[in-house]
């Protein structure tokens, strides 16, 4: 993740990588030994739920007194046991019961069943949230029973379970609402349940609410009637399709909808105008997805679709069947203020969540070990589903830099995990599974399979998979079987299982070595690792589809593999004639890196300096840049070779390759710390053509990628000392209300970086009065661009305060130490001095440990390491299991310092030589011009 302004905005927007999806940062790995056995975290499987009938009554009014922010609940759960048993296991958390009883479900016409109380010997495991209920009279096998519970629960403000949220309306009145977030294991905080994805059931929901509120749930409202409680109504909802507990949702609020009979978007009344775009694009994407998958959404058992913007929301968005919930900034669009990047992100988030209606809701991973079966497809259609409607954004190209390249760093270290990870039990394990492996790698793997088996066969396989496993829980082998049934033998079906298992059951990916000698090309492989001896298994090999082209063919449009590189074999390809260059992995469709013999690298460099970059596709130019940076970082090639080849960027004017370049430079600039004078000169020269071509002013014929590249180029040019860039940005800052929306990120940041208290106050005042969620996010993420100690402290105090919502604190704090390298030590000092207050503000010590780890990853001196070690020694024990994160941070700093000692001087020398070389060239050019003038004068 690269550190500039664009990291927060374009990674939250253009990259689509985390905004709007429930991708969680992993801050703590579970301890290796647990007081509770791992298997105890899973429910027994002898009892299956059939239906939940739930009634909830929240207390949200000030007049509710000490019951405010609690709720009353009652649930009837129909269950069937596959054996005669007295033991019933289910989940419950933070619920207080007044009734716990059961009875055999009466047959038709029997009115009064015999009610039986559960035994008083019930036990609850507070680590696993599993309660063991003992039936006084055993449940008979294959017979339906009703479990009945009456209870109360808490509406906390931690954005989990049935929780409370608030906003301030236009009259400065605080409005409270109740909303839900149940994934992965929080339904148990709203009702006792079999809270695992495999236990699918139907749900009947009744919500009791005050007349000043309205309600929403997964399905269509079928009745609303006054209750016996004065001023209260009972809203009754249609029975849901058969689904998992984590997909149930309900909202009690004063929201208003923009809707027709089938589709609606809910938001606070003041934001109604901002619901038009998501309403339009949501209807279109849902329809196009249904066509592609040959299964119309409204035919699957739920005849409505709503989306809602929630002020406080921990996930980016959530795929509750028929009631999708989002952060406000991930759903709402203001035509005058929302940037194109944010607009794209919002459309993509909508596509992601709607894709879950098929992949996750209709067909659901059996357990979180296989999260990628849900999230991999949602991330895939986040791009390719959006592209069905918004076809001008070139999302298939963006996928390469956003998804393929972004996950490769994590997946080349010992901190990775396989796509299908059987070691998944505890809440910490579950959180881990919502990382970039399940999302980015899952989507990348799915795209690789599509290009290997063919688009038509891939589409047909998905249609058949959904038909066969609808309303069921799925396993990876079910998906493989569906693919194999449609996979042509001519497209390497014989290798399908090996490909599948290589990339789902193993961690990591290979670097493919391509050795060119005349017309012979030898392909071999080894696992790519960024660091040697970090505990990773370097012996892993993979079954990889290989595509390539040469200067003779020069065909970058056909990514169909030419052969399969088997796991333990080299492959020799004989070409018709010797070629100048070969480029493998067309459009980076296979999940691997490519390394060439030195001669081929130089030949590629030569091609890149010719017209139209030698015809090499921009995805492959991006791949070349990304591979070179990482191959050099890991020691596979020299930095001199890498930097020599990427000098071609002086002519590059396309977004995709430049994104790879900036990501590569980001690691190096972090290691440089404050010593960036030579880099300033270098990057200004390298970006000069793109900077002059794009400038600050948008053109009517700009593509989306032109607009995104302008944002990146301006951000880097201004940050690294371009006086022209800084001057123009400051000029725009003087009139904050008229800054063009797509360059605001740069203008705001430069205004604060180069300014002082006056500039900060101007931006802060704009933030306080802002009514557009995407602009509010952009403004608060600009605060971190400040550089003076006083303003750093002011922003830090703002983060600790209630002015920044808990869900946003980590991203705002990140900008404070990523926007300016000089801020790393001051921010570390503040975090470690006020870590207890920060823990309170962010919701726990694990969040603070993650912050400290992220700051420490940017350390460049021995003194900074000593400061970290001293803090950990004095305070580490207070962090509980999160102490492991602090200890790991020390190891990371040591590795980075060692890396800098071994390799950074090469980069510094290159920069110095580049600068002096350019100076010599300029001097020589001036001398040449003088000589020409002199000769001309003499001739005359």
N, C-alpha and C positions, 0 to 999 in steps of 0.2 A: 504494500500500500504506500503510495508515494505522498510526500509530506506537504505538498503545497496546498494552497487554498482549494485547488481543484481536488485534493484528496477527499476533503469533506463533502464538497458539493458534487463533483462529477463521480466520485465513488458512491455517493448517496443517490446520484441521479443517473448520469450517463452509464456508469458501469452496471447499474441495476443489481449489483452484487449483493447488497444487503438491504438497501432501502426497500421497504414494502414486503419483505419476506421474513419469516421467523427464523432467521439465521442468527445463532447465538455465539457470542464470543466465549471461548473456553477459558475460564480463569483458574480453575483448580482441577487437578486430576484427583480422583478418589484415592484414599490411602490403600496400600497393598494388602493390609490386613484389616478386616472389619469385625466389629463386635457382633454384628448380625451376619449370618452366612449369606452369601450373595443370592443363592437360590431362594432364600426366604423373601426376597423382594417381589417374587412372582406369585400370583394367585394360583390356588389349586384350580384344576380345570373340570372338576366333576359336576359343577353347577353352572348352568348357562342362563343368562337373563334373556327374557323374551320381550318384555315391555316395562317401561318406567312411566308411571303417572305422577307427575310432580306439580305441587302447588307451592308457590313462594310469595311471601309478603314482605317487602323490604321497608325499613324505617329510614327515611331520608329527610324528613321535615324537622325543623327546629323545635316544633311543638311535640316531637316524639320523645323529648327529654333524654333520660339515660338509656333509652332503647335505640336512640339514633345511631345509624351505621351498623345495625344488626338486621337480621331477617328471620322470619319464621318460615319453617319448611315442613312439608308433609309429602311423603312419597309411598306409593304402592308399587312394588317390584314383582312382576310375574317371573318365576324361575322354574326351571326343570333340572332335576338331577339325573345323571346317567347311572346312579347307583343308590341304594338305600343308605342314608347317612344322617348323622345327627350334627355334623360339623359344617358350618356355613362360613366361608371366608369372603369378606369384601373390604373395600377401602372406605375410610372415613378420616377426616382431618378437621380439627377445630370446630366440631359440631357437638352440641350438648343435647342429649336425648331425654324426652319425657315419655315416649312410647316406643317399645321395641317388641313386636309380636308377629305372628304368622298364622296362616291357615291354608288348608287345602282349597284350591280354587273350586268353587261349586260348579256343578254341571248346570246346564240351562234349566231354569225354572226353580232352582233351589235358592231361597232368598237369604237365609241366615246361616252362614258357615260357622263352624266352631273355632273361636279365636283361642290361640295358645300363646302364652307369654314365653319369650326366650328365657333360658336358665340364667340365674344370677351369676354364674361362673364365667361369663364372657370375659375375654382378655383382648387387649389392644397392644400391638407392637408399635411404639411411637417412632421407630426408625423407618419402618416399612409402611406405616399408616394402615396396616391390615388388622381388622378386628375379627376375632374368631367368636362366632355366635354358636351356642350349643342349643339345639332343639330339644325341648322336653320330650316331644314325641318325634321319632325319626321321620325324615322325609322319605317317601317311597319312591323307588326308581321310576323314571319315565312318567311322572305325575306332576301336573302343574300346581304350584303353590304361590301364595301371595305373601310377600314380606312387607310389613307395614311399619313405618317409622314417623314419629313426630319429633321435631327438633328445632333448635335455634342455631344460627351461625353468625359469623362476623363479616361485615363489609369493610375490609381493610383498604389501605391506600397503596398496596404494593403491586397492583395491577395483575393479580393472580386470583383465580377462583371467581366468585361473585363479589366484585369489588366496587368501591366508590371512586368517582372522578368528579371534577368540577371545572367550571370556567366562569369568567366574569362577563356579563352581558353589556350591552351598550349603555345601560343605565347604572353601570358600576355595581350591579348586584351579583353576588356569587350564586351560581346555579349548580345544584348537585344532581348527579345521575348515578344509576347503577348499570354496570356492564360486566361482561365475562371474558375470561381467558382461561380455557381449560387445558389446552395442550401444554405439556404432555401428560401431567398427572395432577391436575388441579380441579377436575370435576368433583372429586371427593370432598372439596371444601364447600360445595353447594348442596350436595345430596350424597347419601351413602350409595356406593356404586361399585360395579365390577370395572374398575377404571384402567383397563388395558385395551388397546385397539382391537384385539381379536374378539372381544366380547361384544358383538353387535346386537342391538335391540332397537325397537321402535320407542318413541317418546311422545307422551301427551303432556303438554305444558299448560298450566293455568297461572297467570300472573295477576296478583292483586295490587292495585296501584291507586294512589290518590287522584282525584279528578283533575288536578293540575298537571299530571303527567300523562304520557302515552307510553305504550309498550311495543316491543317488536320481538319476534323469535324466529326460529328457522323456517317455519311454515306459515301458511295464510291464517289470519285471524278469522275465526268462524262465529264468535259471539262476544259481546261485552255487556255485562249486566251489573246493576248495583248489588253490592253485598249488604250484609246486615250491619256493617260498620259504616257510620255516617261519612259520606263524601268519598267512598271507595268503590271501585269497580273491579270485577273479575274478568280478565281477558282470557278467552279460551282459544287455543290454537289447534289446528289440524294435526293429526298424527304424522310424525316424521317418517321418512323411509327408514329401513333398517340401517343403522349406522353406529359408529363408535361413540363412547361417552365424550371424548375430547372435542367432538364436533357440535355438541349442543351449545346454544347461545341464547341470551336474552338481554334486552336493554330496556330500562325504565328511565325516561328522560322527558325533556320538553323539546326534543328535536322536531324538525319539520321535514317531510319528504318531498322530493321531486319524483313523481312516479306516474306510471300508467297502470293498467290492470295486472301486469306481470312483473314489472321491473321498477325498482325505486332506489334512490340515494338519499340517506338521512344525514342531516347535519344540524348544528345549532342554528337557530333562525337567522342570525346575523350573517351566516355563511351560505345561505340558500343560493345566491347567485353563483357561487363557486362550484356548484354541483352539476352544472350543465355539461361540461366536457366529460367527466367520468360517467355521467348518465348516457351520453351518446356513444362513447367508445365502449362502455360496458355492454350495451345491448348488441353492438356489432361483433365484438370479440366472442361473446357467448354463442352467438349464432354461427360464426365461422368455425369455432371449435367443434360445435355439434356436427357440422357438415363434414369436417375433416375426419372425425372419429365415427361417423355414421351412427350417431346416437344423440339425438336432440336433447338438450338439457331438460326441457319441460316434460320429456317422456320418461324420466327416470324416477318419478315418484314424488317430486316436489314441484308444484305448479307456480312458484314465484321465486324471484331472486331480488334480494335487497343488499345494499352496501351501506355501511355507516361509518362516519368519521368520528373517532373518539378522542377527546382532548388528552387523556392520560392512557397510554397504551404501550406496554412493554415490547411487544412484537411489532415488526413493521406492519404486518397485516396478518389476518387469520382466516382460514378457509371454512368457517362454520357453514354447514350445508344450508344454503338459502339465505344466510345472514352473514355476509362477509364483513369483517370489522378491520379498520385501518387507523393508523395515525392520521391526524388531519392533514399533515403535509404530504402524506402518501396517497391522498385521494382528491383533494380539492385544488381547483385550478382557477386562477384569476387571469383573464386574458391580457390585462395590461401589465401585470407584475410577475406572473409565473414564467420562469425561463424555459426555453425549449428543452434544456436538459431535464428540468423537473417535470415538464409535461410528458416527456418520453418515459421518465421513471414511473410516473403515475399510470400511464397506459400499460406499462410492462408489469407493474404490481397488480393491476386489475387482471391482466392475462394470467399471471402466476396463480393468483387465488382462484380464478375461474377454472384454470386447468385442473386444479385440485378436485373440482366437482367429479371428474372422472378418475383422476389418479390421486387417491387419498380418501375420497368420500365414498364413491361408488365401489371402487376396489382399493382396499386399505392394506398397508404393510401389517403383517401379523404381529410383529413386535418391533420396537424401535431399533433393534439390530439392523433392520432393513429400511431405515428411514429414507434411503435414496430412492426406493420404489415410489415414494410419494414426492419427495423434494427434487429428485433428479429430473423427473418429467415436468414438474411445475417450473423449474428453472429453465428447462429446454423450451417449453412453450412460452415462457416469459419473453423470449426473443422471437421464436418462430410463430407463435400464436399472435403476438402483437403485429408482426410483419404481415399477417393476413389482412390487417385493416390499415395500419400505418406503413405503407410500402415505400415511403421516401426516405426512411431513416437508415437504411443499409444495416439493419440489425444483424444480418448474418455475418457481416464483417466485424461489427462490434463484439460479437460473441467470442471471437478469437482472443482479443486482448482482455476482455472483461472476465471471461470464464476460464478458457484453456490456460492462458499464461498466468493468470492470477493465482490459480491453485497449485501450480507446479512448485513454487517455493516451499510451501508447507509440506507437500507430498514428497519432498526430497530430503527430509530430516527424520530424526527418530521420534518426533512428536506427532507423526501422522497415525492414521488408523485405516484399516481396510473399509471399502464401501459396505460390505456385509461383515459386521463385527459382532461375533457371538458373545463377546465379553461385555454385555450391556445389561446392567441390573439396577444400579442405584440412581438416584436423581442426578448425581454428577455424571454418571455414564450417559444418561439420557440427554443432558445438556450437550455433552461432547458430540453426540450424533447429529446435532444441528449445527454443524460446522461446514466449512467450505468443501470438505470431502463429499458429504452427502449432496450438497447443492451443486457446486461448480464441477467437481469431478464426475458426479452422477450425470449431469447434463452433458459433459464432454464425452463421457463413455457412450451415452445414448446417441449422440451425434456421430461418433465413430462407427457405431453399428449401422446407423442409417446409410452412411456412405459405403459401407462394406457390402451390405445385403441389397441395397438399392432402395430409392425413395418409395416406389410403388409397393414393393413387398413389405417394407417397413410400416407403411401406413396400414396396409391390410392386416398385418400381424397385430398392430395395436387395436384395431377394431375387433378382431377375434378374441384377443386377450380380455378386453372389457366385457364382451358378451359372455364369455365362459366363466368369468370370476366376479360378475356383478353381485353386489351386496355381500361379498365374502372377503375374508382376509387372505392376503397373497404372500408368497415366498419367492425369492429370486428364481428358483428353478421353474416356477410357473411362467414367468416372463421369458426365460430362455426357451422353454418348450414352445411358447407362442411364436417367438422369433424363428425358431428352427422349422416350424411347420410351413413358414412362408419363404424361408431362406433358400434361394436357388443354389443348386449344386455347382453351377458355373461361377458362383460368387463365394466359393470356399466354405460351403456349409460344413464340410468335413472338419474344418478347424473352428467351428462356431463355439463349441463347448470350451475348447482350450482358450480362445480369445476371451470368452465370458469369465471364466474362472481366473485367468491371469489378472484381470483388472478389477474384479469384485472381491475375490478372496485374498489376494495379495495386496500389500501396501506398495506404494511407489509406482515408478514407471521407468522405462529404459532410455538411455541415450543410444541412438543408432549410429554406429560408425560407418561412414561411406568412404571407401578407399578407391580412388580412381586411378587406373593405370592403362593408358591407351583406350581400347574399347572394352576393357574388363572393369567391372565395378563389383567390389566385394562388400557385402553388408554384414555387419556383426553387431553385437549389442552387449551392454552391461547396465546394471542398475545405475541411474544417475543419483548421486548424493552430493549435496552442497558441502558437507563436512566429512572428512575421513574420521574413522574411529569414534563416531558418536553413539555407537551401540546398534546402529542399523544393520540389517542383514544385506551385505553387499553382493551376495551370491544369487539373489533372485533374478530370474529371467522371465520373459514374457512372450506370448504369441501375438505378433503385431502385424496388422495389415500395412503394406508398404506401397505407396504411390510415388512416382517421380516423373520428372520431365527433364529435357536437355535443351541446349540452345538450338538444336536441330528441330526437335518437335515444337518446343516453346508453347506447350499447351497446358495452361494453368486452370482451364475450365473443367477438365475431367479428373475428378479426385478418386475415381474408382481404383482400388488397389491393383497393382500389377502382379503381386505375389504376397504370400504370407511368410513372414520370417518366423520360423518355429523357435521355441524357447531355447533350445540347446544346440542350434545349428547355425552356421554361417551360410550365406547365399551368394553365389556369384552370378551376375547378370552379364551377358555378352551383348554389347550394342552392335548395330550394323556397321558403325565406323567410329573412329575416335571423335570425341566431342570436346568443345571448349570448356563447358561446365555442365554440371548436373545439380538439380535442386530436388530434394526428396521431401515427402510429406506435403503434397499439394494442398494449399490453403489450410495447412495445419489441421487436417481432419483426423489424424491418428494422435493418440495421446503419448507423445514421446518427444525427445529432443533429437536434433541431428548434428553430428560433428563430421566434418570432411577432412580429407588430407589437405595439407597446407596449400598445395598447388591449386586445389579446387576452390578454397577460400579466396585466394587471390584472383582467380578467374571470375568468381562471383562478384568480387569488388570491382573488377574491370567492367563487367556487364552493368553494374549499378551506376556507373559513371557515364554510360552512353545514353542516347535518347530514350525517353520513356522507361528509364531504369532497366533497359535490356529486355523489356516485356515481362519482367518478373512481377507477379501479382502482388498487390499491396499487402495481402495477408502473409504471403511468404517473405516479403521485405520485413514485415513486423516479426515474423518468426526468426529470420536471420539475425536481426538486432537482439531480440530477447534471448535466443540461444547463445549468441556470442557473449553477452554480458554475464550470463550464468555459467557458461563453460569457463570463462576466465575467472570468475569468482571462485569456482570450485577447483581450478587448477588444471583443467583439461586442455586449454589453450592459453597463450600468453595474452596479457592485456595489450601489449604492443600490436599483436595481430587484430584483436578486437577493435581497438581504437583506430587502427588503420582502415579497416573495412567500413566502420560507421562514419568515417569522414564523408561518405557519400551523402549523409544527411544534409549537407550544405545545399543540396539541390532538392531535398524532399519537401513536398508541400501537401502531403496527405496525412490525415488524422491517425490512421491505424498504425503505421510505422512509428510516427512520433510518440504515440502513447507508449509503445514498447520502449522507445528510447528514454523517455522521461522516467519510466519505471526503473530502468537500468541505472540511469544517472542518480536516481534518488538514493540508492544504497551507497553510492560513492560519495555523494555530497554529505550524507550523514556522517560518514567516516572522516571526512575532511574537517568536520566541526566548524570552527570560525575561520579557518584558513582557506578562504574561497576566492582570493583576488585573481589568481590565474584562471580558476574555473569561470569566474564572471566573464572574463575576456573570451574564453573558449566558447561558452554557451551562447553568448551574444553573436559571435561569428557564425556558429553552426546554425542558429535559428534566423539569421539575417534575411535570407530569401523569403522564408515563410512569414516573418514579421512584416517585411515591407509589402508583401503581396496581400496580406490579410488586414493589417492595420487595426484601428479601433472601430472603423465604421463598417456596419453591415451592408452588404450589397444585396440587391433584389434577387440576384441569381445564386446567392449562397446556398449551398446544401446544408443539411443538418451537420454533417461531418466538418464542413468549413467552419460553422459556428462553434462547434466543440473544440476544434483545433485552435481557433482564435483565442478561446478562453485559456487553453493551456499555454500557448506561446506567449501571450501577454503576461500570464502569471509568472512564468519562468523569467522572461525578459525583465520585468519590473523587479522581481525578487533579487535577481543577480545583476543589478546595477545599471541597466539601460537608462541613461538620463532622459532620452526621448520618451521612453515608456512611462517613467515615473512622472515626468512633467505633464504629459497628457492625462494620465490617470488623476493627478492632483487637480487638474483643470476641471475634469468631470465632477470631482468630489465637491467642488465649490457650490454645486447646485444639485443636492442629493435627490430632489424630487424629479429630476429630468434625466437621470443616468439611464442609458439604454439597458434594458433588463438583462440581456445576455452577456454584458461585460461588468455587471455590478459586483460580482465576486472579486474581480481584480481591483476595481476602483475603490471599493470599501476597504479592502485589505491594505492597499497602498496608502490610502488616506490615514489609516491608523499607524502603519509601520513607519511612515515618514513624518507623522504629525505628533500631537501631544494631547493634553487634556481637552482642549477646545474641540478637536476632531472627534475624540472619543465621545464627548458629551453630545455632539451633534448626532452621531450614529446611535447612541444609546436612547436619545429622545425619540428618534425615528422608530426604534425597536419597541419602545413602550407604547406607542400609538398605532402600531401596525395591526391590521385586521386581515392580512393574507397569510395563511399558514406557511406557504413556501417561502415568502419573503421574510417572515419572522425567523425562520430557520437560517436563511442566508445571513441575516443580520447578526444573530447571536453567534453563528460560527465565524463571523468576522472579528469578534472581540479578541480572539487569540492572536491577532496580528500585531498587537501593541508590543512595544519594546522597552519602555522605561520601567524601572522597578516599581514606581508608584502605581502605574496603570496595570502592571502584571498582578500586583496585590489586589487592586480594585476588581479586576476580572475574576480572580480566584474567589474573592469574597462573594461576588455575584453568583458564582457557580454553587457555593455552599448555601446560599440563600434560597428562598422559595421562588425567586423571580425566574429561575431556570427550572423547568420541570425535571423531575427525576429521570425520565426517559431520555432527556437531552444532555444531562450533565457530563457524561463521559465524552461525547463528541465535542462539546464546547471546550472542555478541559484539554482534549487532545490538540486542538488548534493552538493552545497556549504554549505548547512545547514543540510543535511540528512546524509552525509557520516561520519561526526564526531560530536558527541553531543556537544563538546567543541566550535563548530563554531556557535552555535545558537545565542548567544548574540552578538558576533562580526558582524555577517551578518545582524542581525536585526538593529544594529546601523548604518551600511552602507546604508541599504535600506531606513531607516527613515531620514538619513542625505541627501541622494541624490535621494529622491523619485521623484522629478520633472524630473531629467535627466532620471531616470528609466522609468517613464511614457512616455516620448518622445521616448525612445528606444523600449519599448514594445507595443506602440500603444495606450496607454490610461491609465487613472487612475484606471479603473476597474481591469486591469491586475495587477497593483501594489497592490491594495487592496487584491486581491487573494493571492499574495506572502506574504503580511504581515499576513494574516489570517493563511496561511500554516505554517509560522515560529512560530507564536504565539501558534499554536496547539502543539508545542514541548517545550513550556515554563514549567519550573519546580519550579520557585521561585516567591515569592511575589514581589520582586524587578522588575522582568521582567514584571509582570502584571502592576506595577506602571508605568514603562517606556512606555508600550503600551497605558495606559490610558492618560498619559501626551501627547503623540504624537497625539492621537485621538482628545483630547481637543483642542490642538493648531492648528491642520491641517485638521481635519475631514471634515470641510465644503468644502474644496477644491476638495473633492472626489465626490461631487454631490450625485447621487443615490447610488454610491458605498460606501458611508459612512455606510450604513446598514451592509455591510460586515465587516467593522472595528468594529462596535458595537457588532456584533455577535461574533467576535473573542474574545472580552473581556469576554463574557459569557462562551465561550468554555474554556478559561484559568481558570476561576473560578471553573468551573465544574471539570476540570482535577486536580486542586489543592485540591479540596474537596475529590475527589476520592483517590488521593494519601494519604491524611490524614487518610482516613478511611481504606484503603486496602493495601497500598504499604509496610507497615511495616511487614505484614504477608509474603510477597514475600522476603523481605530483611532477615527476620529471617530464612526462609526456606533455602535461599542461604547460610547464615552463618552456619546453622546447617549441611547442606550438605557438606560444606567445612571441618568443624571440624569433622563431622562424617566420612568422607573419610579419614581424617588424622588419626583418631582413628583406623579405619579399617586397614590402612596401617601399623600403629604402631603395632597393634595386629598381623597382618600377619608376620611382621618382627620378633616379639617376638616368634610366633609359630614356625617359621623356625629355630630360634636359639635353642628353646627347643628340636625340633626334632633332630637337629644336635648333641646337647649335649647327648641326650638319645642314639643316635647311637654310639657316641664315648664311652660312658660308657659300652654299650653292647659289644663293641669290646674289 
